[in-house]
Amino acid sequence: MAVPHNEVVLVVDGCYDFLKLLGSPSEKELGSLSEKAKLYLKQPPYHGPQSFFVVFPNVPYSAIELIKKMLMFDPRQRISVEDVFDHQYLREMHDITDEPVCLSLFNFDLE
């Protein structure tokens, strides 16, 4: 099944918007990604990272800190789900008695 052109454009534009915000990834940040992903992320022109505090001036510091930890290019550097729930920004909403843990891995393979 073909994906409509306008949906592809939205996805690509969204990725470029993330690159403009986060900045172009370094070789080290690309290290664990597939070769296809590396090539894709190297296509746009270089962008330095923008300050989240400038882009989102009314967002609490702890929320920005959490988002930055979640939006790492290298998945090995991203904050874990357990640490997200224990992060200062979400700690008040964390209820270990109401958060089931998945014991088997998800399969994220696409068609």
C-alpha positions as CSV (number, residue, x, y, z in Angstrom):
1,M,0.0,0.0,0.0
2,A,1.5,3.3,-1.0
3,V,1.6,6.2,1.4
4,P,0.0,9.4,0.1
5,H,2.6,12.1,-0.8
6,N,1.2,14.6,1.6
7,E,1.7,12.2,4.5
8,V,5.3,11.6,3.5
9,V,5.9,15.3,3.3
10,L,4.5,15.8,6.8
11,V,6.7,13.1,8.3
12,V,9.8,14.5,6.5
13,D,9.0,18.1,7.6
14,G,8.5,16.9,11.1
15,C,11.9,15.2,11.1
16,Y,13.5,18.4,9.8
17,D,11.8,20.4,12.5
18,F,13.3,18.1,15.1
19,L,16.7,18.5,13.5
20,K,16.4,22.3,13.6
21,L,15.5,22.2,17.3
22,L,17.9,19.5,18.5
23,G,20.7,20.4,16.0
24,S,22.4,18.1,13.6
25,P,23.6,14.9,15.2
26,S,27.3,14.2,15.6
27,E,29.0,11.1,14.3
28,K,29.0,9.8,17.9
29,E,25.3,10.4,18.3
30,L,24.6,8.5,15.0
31,G,26.8,5.6,16.1
32,S,24.1,3.0,17.0
33,L,21.7,3.9,14.2
34,S,21.3,1.9,11.0
35,E,23.2,3.0,7.9
36,K,19.9,4.0,6.3
37,A,19.0,6.2,9.2
38,K,22.5,7.8,9.3
39,L,22.2,8.7,5.6
40,Y,18.8,10.2,6.1
41,L,19.9,12.3,9.1
42,K,23.0,13.6,7.2
43,Q,21.0,15.0,4.2
44,P,19.7,18.3,5.6
45,P,22.0,21.2,6.0
46,Y,23.8,21.5,9.4
47,H,21.9,23.1,12.2
48,G,23.2,24.0,15.6
49,P,20.9,23.2,18.5
50,Q,18.4,25.8,19.7
51,S,17.9,26.6,23.3
52,F,14.7,24.8,24.6
53,F,14.4,27.6,27.2
54,V,14.2,30.2,24.4
55,V,11.9,28.1,22.2
56,F,9.6,27.1,25.1
57,P,10.0,30.1,27.5
58,N,6.9,29.2,29.7
59,V,7.7,25.5,30.2
60,P,9.1,24.5,33.6
61,Y,12.8,23.8,33.8
62,S,12.3,20.2,34.9
63,A,9.9,19.5,32.0
64,I,12.5,20.8,29.5
65,E,15.2,18.8,31.2
66,L,13.1,15.6,30.9
67,I,12.2,16.2,27.2
68,K,15.9,16.8,26.4
69,K,16.7,13.4,28.0
70,M,14.0,11.7,26.0
71,L,15.0,13.3,22.6
72,M,18.5,11.8,22.3
73,F,19.5,10.6,18.8
74,D,21.3,7.6,20.3
75,P,18.8,5.3,21.9
76,R,21.4,4.1,24.3
77,Q,21.7,7.6,25.7
78,R,17.9,8.1,26.2
79,I,16.4,8.1,29.6
80,S,14.7,4.8,30.5
81,V,11.0,4.5,31.0
82,E,11.6,3.8,34.7
83,D,13.7,6.9,35.1
84,V,11.1,9.0,33.2
85,F,8.5,8.0,35.8
86,D,11.0,8.8,38.6
87,H,12.0,12.1,37.1
88,Q,11.2,15.3,39.2
89,Y,8.7,16.5,36.6
90,L,6.5,13.4,36.8
91,R,7.3,12.1,40.2
92,E,4.0,13.4,41.7
93,M,2.0,11.5,39.2
94,H,4.0,8.3,39.6
95,D,2.1,5.4,41.2
96,I,4.0,2.2,41.1
97,T,0.9,0.2,42.2
98,D,-0.9,1.4,39.0
99,E,1.8,1.0,36.4
100,P,2.1,-2.5,34.9
101,V,5.4,-3.6,33.5
102,C,5.5,-5.5,30.2
103,L,7.6,-8.6,30.6
104,S,8.1,-9.4,26.9
105,L,9.7,-7.3,24.2
106,F,7.7,-5.5,21.6
107,N,8.4,-6.2,17.9
108,F,8.6,-2.9,16.1
109,D,9.4,-4.3,12.7
110,L,7.4,-2.7,9.9
111,E,5.9,-4.4,7.0
